Amino acid sequence: MYWLMNELKSVLRGLFKLALLVLTFSLGVAFLLAAIAVVMVTALWSLLRGRKPAIYTTYTQFRQASQAFRQDGAWPGQRPPPGVNPEDVVDVQAHEVSEAPPRSIERDQPPR
């Protein structure tokens, strides 16, 4: 009798785990679809108002910020633009900077 109860418990435990797995997967897919729907609605809303979507502006800001980290204006693995030699070295004339006297903080602040 014990072996029958043990088998029944293991089958029910397996079915419960499978049900939890299916429920978790469906909840994840539902959240993903909801997020995609929200992004699409906000993009359409901003386009209807005549503004660029926030996703587009954020992407362009990140792309412009990444320009500083590009070597010679090209992505790594690409050839630089014509006329740019990556082996050119630019020398600058070094000069000393005299130390200016420190300014008072009170003078720099506007009167209240």
FIZAFI-270163 format. One line per 4 residues: number of its first residue (from 1); their letters; for each residue x, y, z of N, C-alpha, C. Coordinates in nm, 2 decimals, padded with zeros to 4 digits. Example, Ala and Ser with C-alpha at 12.3 -4.5 7.8 and 13.67 -1.06 7.14 Angstrom:
1 = AS = 01.32/-00.57/00.78/01.23/-00.45/00.78/01.32/-00.33/00.78; 01.28/-00.22/00.71/01.37/-00.11/00.71/01.29/00.00/00.79
//
This chain:
1 = MYWL = 00.08/-00.12/00.00/00.00/00.00/00.00/00.09/00.13/00.00; 00.20/00.12/00.07/00.29/00.23/00.08/00.34/00.27/-00.06; 00.38/00.17/-00.14/00.44/00.20/-00.27/00.34/00.27/-00.36; 00.21/00.24/-00.35/00.10/00.30/-00.43/00.09/00.45/-00.39
5 = MNEL = 00.09/00.47/-00.26/00.08/00.61/-00.21/00.21/00.69/-00.25; 00.33/00.63/-00.25/00.45/00.70/-00.29/00.44/00.73/-00.44; 00.40/00.64/-00.52/00.39/00.66/-00.66/00.29/00.77/-00.69; 00.17/00.77/-00.62/00.07/00.87/-00.64/00.13/01.01/-00.60
9 = KSVL = 00.20/01.02/-00.49/00.26/01.14/-00.44/00.36/01.19/-00.55; 00.44/01.11/-00.60/00.54/01.15/-00.70/00.48/01.20/-00.83; 00.37/01.13/-00.87/00.30/01.18/-00.99/00.23/01.31/-00.97; 00.17/01.33/-00.85/00.10/01.46/-00.82/00.21/01.57/-00.80
13 = RGLF = 00.32/01.54/-00.74/00.43/01.63/-00.73/00.48/01.68/-00.87; 00.50/01.58/-00.96/00.54/01.61/-01.09/00.44/01.70/-01.17; 00.31/01.66/-01.15/00.21/01.74/-01.22/00.20/01.89/-01.16; 00.22/01.90/-01.03/00.22/02.03/-00.97/00.34/02.11/-01.02
17 = KLAL = 00.46/02.05/-01.03/00.58/02.12/-01.08/00.56/02.16/-01.23; 00.50/02.08/-01.30/00.47/02.11/-01.44/00.37/02.22/-01.46; 00.27/02.22/-01.37/00.17/02.33/-01.37/00.23/02.46/-01.33; 00.32/02.46/-01.23/00.39/02.58/-01.19/00.48/02.63/-01.30
21 = LVLT = 00.55/02.54/-01.37/00.64/02.58/-01.48/00.56/02.65/-01.59; 00.44/02.59/-01.63/00.36/02.65/-01.73/00.30/02.78/-01.69; 00.26/02.79/-01.57/00.21/02.92/-01.51/00.32/03.03/-01.52; 00.44/02.99/-01.47/00.55/03.09/-01.47/00.58/03.14/-01.62
25 = FSLG = 00.59/03.04/-01.71/00.62/03.08/-01.85/00.51/03.17/-01.90; 00.38/03.13/-01.88/00.27/03.21/-01.93/00.27/03.35/-01.87; 00.30/03.36/-01.74/00.31/03.49/-01.68/00.42/03.58/-01.74; 00.54/03.52/-01.76/00.65/03.59/-01.82/00.61/03.64/-01.96
29 = VAFL = 00.55/03.55/-02.04/00.51/03.59/-02.18/00.40/03.71/-02.17; 00.31/03.70/-02.07/00.21/03.81/-02.06/00.28/03.94/-02.02; 00.38/03.94/-01.93/00.45/04.06/-01.90/00.52/04.12/-02.02; 00.59/04.03/-02.09/00.66/04.07/-02.21/00.57/04.13/-02.31
33 = LAAI = 00.45/04.07/-02.34/00.36/04.13/-02.43/00.30/04.26/-02.38; 00.28/04.27/-02.25/00.23/04.40/-02.20/00.33/04.51/-02.21; 00.46/04.48/-02.19/00.57/04.58/-02.21/00.58/04.62/-02.35; 00.57/04.53/-02.44/00.57/04.56/-02.59/00.45/04.65/-02.62
37 = AVVM = 00.34/04.62/-02.57/00.22/04.70/-02.60/00.23/04.84/-02.54; 00.29/04.86/-02.42/00.31/04.99/-02.36/00.41/05.07/-02.45; 00.51/05.01/-02.49/00.61/05.08/-02.57/00.55/05.12/-02.70; 00.47/05.04/-02.77/00.41/05.07/-02.89/00.31/05.19/-02.88
41 = VTAL = 00.23/05.18/-02.77/00.13/05.28/-02.75/00.20/05.42/-02.72; 00.30/05.42/-02.64/00.37/05.54/-02.61/00.44/05.60/-02.73; 00.50/05.51/-02.82/00.56/05.56/-02.94/00.46/05.62/-03.03; 00.34/05.55/-03.05/00.24/05.61/-03.13/00.18/05.74/-03.08
45 = WSLL = 00.17/05.75/-02.95/00.12/05.87/-02.88/00.21/05.98/-02.91; 00.34/05.96/-02.89/00.44/06.07/-02.92/00.44/06.11/-03.06; 00.43/06.01/-03.15/00.43/06.04/-03.30/00.30/06.12/-03.33; 00.19/06.09/-03.27/00.06/06.17/-03.30/00.08/06.31/-03.25
49 = RGRK = 00.15/06.33/-03.14/00.17/06.47/-03.09/00.28/06.54/-03.16; 00.35/06.47/-03.26/00.45/06.54/-03.34/00.59/06.54/-03.27; 00.61/06.45/-03.18/00.74/06.44/-03.11/00.81/06.31/-03.14; 00.94/06.31/-03.13/01.01/06.18/-03.15/00.98/06.09/-03.03
53 = PAIY = 00.97/05.96/-03.05/00.95/05.87/-02.93/01.08/05.88/-02.84; 01.05/05.85/-02.71/01.16/05.86/-02.61/01.27/05.75/-02.64; 01.22/05.64/-02.70/01.32/05.53/-02.73/01.42/05.58/-02.84; 01.36/05.65/-02.94/01.45/05.70/-03.04/01.55/05.80/-02.99
57 = TTYT = 01.50/05.90/-02.91/01.59/06.00/-02.86/01.70/05.94/-02.77; 01.66/05.85/-02.68/01.75/05.78/-02.60/01.86/05.71/-02.68; 01.82/05.64/-02.78/01.91/05.57/-02.86/02.01/05.66/-02.93; 01.96/05.78/-02.98/02.04/05.87/-03.05/02.14/05.93/-02.95
61 = QFRQ = 02.10/05.96/-02.83/02.19/06.02/-02.73/02.30/05.92/-02.69; 02.27/05.79/-02.68/02.37/05.69/-02.65/02.47/05.68/-02.77; 02.41/05.69/-02.89/02.50/05.67/-03.01/02.59/05.79/-03.02; 02.54/05.91/-02.99/02.63/06.03/-02.99/02.74/06.02/-02.88
65 = ASQA = 02.70/05.97/-02.77/02.79/05.96/-02.66/02.90/05.86/-02.69; 02.87/05.76/-02.77/02.96/05.66/-02.80/03.06/05.70/-02.90; 03.04/05.81/-02.97/03.13/05.87/-03.07/03.26/05.90/-03.01; 03.26/05.94/-02.88/03.39/05.97/-02.82/03.48/05.85/-02.80
69 = FRQD = 03.42/05.73/-02.79/03.50/05.61/-02.77/03.54/05.54/-02.90; 03.50/05.59/-03.01/03.53/05.53/-03.14/03.67/05.58/-03.17; 03.75/05.49/-03.24/03.88/05.52/-03.28/03.88/05.57/-03.42; 03.92/05.69/-03.44/03.92/05.75/-03.58/03.78/05.76/-03.64
73 = GAWP = 03.68/05.77/-03.56/03.55/05.79/-03.62/03.49/05.66/-03.67; 03.55/05.54/-03.65/03.49/05.42/-03.70/03.48/05.32/-03.59; 03.39/05.23/-03.60/03.37/05.13/-03.50/03.49/05.03/-03.51; 03.52/04.96/-03.40/03.63/04.87/-03.40/03.60/04.76/-03.51
77 = GQRP = 03.71/04.73/-03.58/03.70/04.63/-03.69/03.67/04.69/-03.83; 03.63/04.82/-03.83/03.60/04.89/-03.96/03.72/04.97/-04.00; 03.73/05.00/-04.13/03.83/05.09/-04.18/03.80/05.23/-04.14; 03.90/05.31/-04.11/03.88/05.46/-04.08/03.83/05.53/-04.21
81 = PPGV = 03.77/05.64/-04.20/03.73/05.72/-04.31/03.85/05.76/-04.40; 03.83/05.78/-04.53/03.94/05.81/-04.62/04.01/05.94/-04.57; 04.14/05.95/-04.58/04.21/06.07/-04.55/04.26/06.07/-04.40; 04.22/05.97/-04.33/04.26/05.96/-04.19/04.36/05.85/-04.17
85 = NPED = 04.48/05.88/-04.12/04.58/05.78/-04.10/04.58/05.76/-03.95; 04.55/05.64/-03.90/04.55/05.61/-03.76/04.69/05.62/-03.69; 04.79/05.61/-03.77/04.93/05.62/-03.72/04.98/05.76/-03.71; 04.91/05.86/-03.75/04.95/06.00/-03.73/04.96/06.03/-03.59
89 = VVDV = 05.06/06.10/-03.55/05.08/06.15/-03.41/05.08/06.30/-03.41; 05.00/06.36/-03.33/04.99/06.50/-03.32/05.07/06.55/-03.20; 05.18/06.63/-03.22/05.26/06.68/-03.11/05.21/06.82/-03.07; 05.21/06.84/-02.95/05.16/06.97/-02.90/05.28/07.04/-02.82
93 = QAHE = 05.29/07.17/-02.84/05.39/07.24/-02.77/05.35/07.25/-02.62; 05.44/07.19/-02.53/05.41/07.20/-02.39/05.45/07.33/-02.33; 05.37/07.38/-02.24/05.40/07.50/-02.17/05.35/07.49/-02.03; 05.42/07.57/-01.94/05.38/07.57/-01.80/05.27/07.66/-01.77
97 = VSEA = 05.18/07.62/-01.68/05.07/07.71/-01.64/05.10/07.76/-01.50; 05.10/07.90/-01.49/05.13/07.95/-01.36/05.01/07.93/-01.27; 05.04/07.92/-01.15/04.93/07.89/-01.06/04.87/08.02/-01.01; 04.74/08.04/-01.04/04.67/08.16/-01.00/04.63/08.15/-00.86
101 = PPRS = 04.62/08.27/-00.79/04.58/08.27/-00.65/04.44/08.22/-00.64; 04.41/08.14/-00.53/04.27/08.09/-00.51/04.17/08.20/-00.49; 04.06/08.19/-00.55/03.95/08.29/-00.53/03.87/08.25/-00.41; 03.81/08.36/-00.35/03.73/08.34/-00.24/03.59/08.29/-00.29
105 = IERD = 03.53/08.20/-00.21/03.40/08.14/-00.25/03.29/08.25/-00.23; 03.31/08.34/-00.13/03.20/08.44/-00.11/03.20/08.54/-00.23; 03.31/08.57/-00.29/03.30/08.66/-00.40/03.24/08.60/-00.52; 03.25/08.47/-00.54/03.19/08.41/-00.66/03.04/08.39/-00.66
109 = QPPR = 02.99/08.39/-00.54/02.84/08.37/-00.53/02.77/08.50/-00.54; 02.65/08.50/-00.61/02.57/08.62/-00.62/02.51/08.66/-00.49; 02.49/08.79/-00.47/02.43/08.84/-00.35/02.28/08.78/-00.33; 02.24/08.76/-00.21/02.11/08.71/-00.18/02.01/08.81/-00.15
//
